[in-house]
Structures are given as C-alpha cells and as structure tokens.
Amino acid sequence: MNHLSENELRELIEIVVYSHGSHLSEEVFNDAVLMLFGDIAGMESCLLHDHYLDLLWDLYYDRRKQID
C-alpha cells in the first residue's frame, strides 16, 4: 500500500482524534500517525511518510479549527 484515498486519510484522523484527542501539537500528532503506520501493512516502510504527515496534519488542523 503506497497511496491512501481521501476517505482513508480522514479515517486515520478520526482514529488519532479518538485515541489521542483533538488538540495535539504537530509533533505529538506526527508520533501518533507514525504509530498507526506501524500497524498498517505496507505503511511501515512507505517512502511517503513525510508527504502523508504533512497532508494529515493539514486535514487535522483544519478539522480542529472547525471544532473550536
């Protein structure tokens, strides 16, 4: 698995919010996402980690702003 759909990205965000909360710093958020990647077949060695971290953070941060 090298590419995640928009739905899959949003599901990952929901998992992070459910397990870690909705007001994380970028560093804590990235750590949580990397832990999830370790549990997803093919993502533990994905070369796109940085791309996905940036994309997921943007989606998470936008979601957080809408809630506040």
N, C-alpha and C positions, 0 to 999 in steps of 0.2 A: 504494500500500500504506500504510494508516494503522494497521492493527491486526495484531499478531503473536500467534500462538497460543502456548500454554504450551510446546509442543514446539519451536517456532521460538526462543522465548526461551532455552530450555535449550541448543539448538544454538549460539546465539550465545555463551553462557557457555563451552561446550566449545571453541569456536574461540578465545576470549580465553585460556582456560587453556592450550591447546595452543601458541598463538603468543607469549604473554607470561608465563605462569606462574600458579601458584595462590596466591601470597602478595602480591598487589598492594595498594597503598593505594587508597583510593576515588578519589583524583584520577587516578592512573595508569590505573586500571580504566576510569573515565569517558572518558579520552582514547582508550583502545583501542577502546571501544564506538563512540565518535563516528567514529573512522577506519573502522570496519566499516560504520556507517550511510552513510558517503560512497560505499561500494561497492554498496549495496543500492538498487536502483531504487525511487524514491519515498520512501525514508527520509532522503535528504539534506536534504529540505525539510519533513520531518514536523514538525507542531506539537506532537507528544507527546514530544519528546526528553527533557525533564525527567522526565516520568512513566516512560518506559522506563528511563532511567538509574537512577532510584530503585528500580524494580522489579527490574531486572537486578542491581543492587548487592546487594539483599537476598537474591536467589537465590544469587548468587556467594558472599556472605559465609556463608550457611547451608551451602553446599557445602564451603567452606573449613573451617568448624568441624567438619564431619563427618570430614574427612580428617585433621585434626590430632589 
